Amino acid sequence: MRQPTLALSGQKIQTLIEQITRDALKRAALAPTYMAALDITGAALIAVAMLVKTEARHG
């Protein structure tokens, strides 16, 4: 069963991507190890990819 998705405007998508990126950079900079920083940035990349993929499918 597909989960309902919320259609967002291009500007809202851009704002979300900027927020995800900004948060990831802050968290990665404060990470205790470089491996933790890589995990944080990798998770952010996955989040952005899923957001863009979902929007491309529905936008």
LUMLOZA-634872 format. One line per 5 residues: their letters; for each residue x negated, z negated, y negated of C-alpha. Coordinates in steps of 0.5 Angstrom, whole numbers, plus 500, padded with zeros to 3 digits. Each point is the difference from the previous one (the first is absolute). Example, Ala and Ser with C-alpha at 12.3 -4.5 7.8 and 13.67 -1.06 7.14 Angstrom:
// LUMLOZA-634872
as	475/484/509; 498/502/493
//
This chain:
// LUMLOZA-634872
mrqpt	500/500/500; 497/502/493; 500/495/495; 503/502/493; 495/501/495
lalsg	501/500/492; 498/506/497; 495/499/494; 499/504/494; 493/503/499
qkiqt	498/495/495; 502/494/504; 496/503/506; 494/500/495; 501/493/497
lieqi	500/498/508; 494/503/502; 497/497/493; 502/493/502; 498/501/507
trdal	493/502/498; 499/495/495; 502/495/505; 495/502/505; 494/501/495
kraal	501/493/498; 501/497/507; 494/504/503; 496/498/494; 501/492/502
aptym	500/501/507; 495/496/504; 497/506/504; 499/507/499; 504/501/506
aaldi	506/496/498; 499/504/493; 500/507/505; 507/497/503; 503/499/494
tgaal	498/507/497; 502/503/507; 507/496/500; 501/503/492; 499/507/502
iavam	505/500/506; 505/497/495; 499/505/495; 500/506/506; 506/497/503
lvkte	504/500/493; 497/507/498; 503/502/507; 506/497/500; 501/503/493
arhg	498/507/502; 505/500/505; 506/497/496; 498/503/493
//
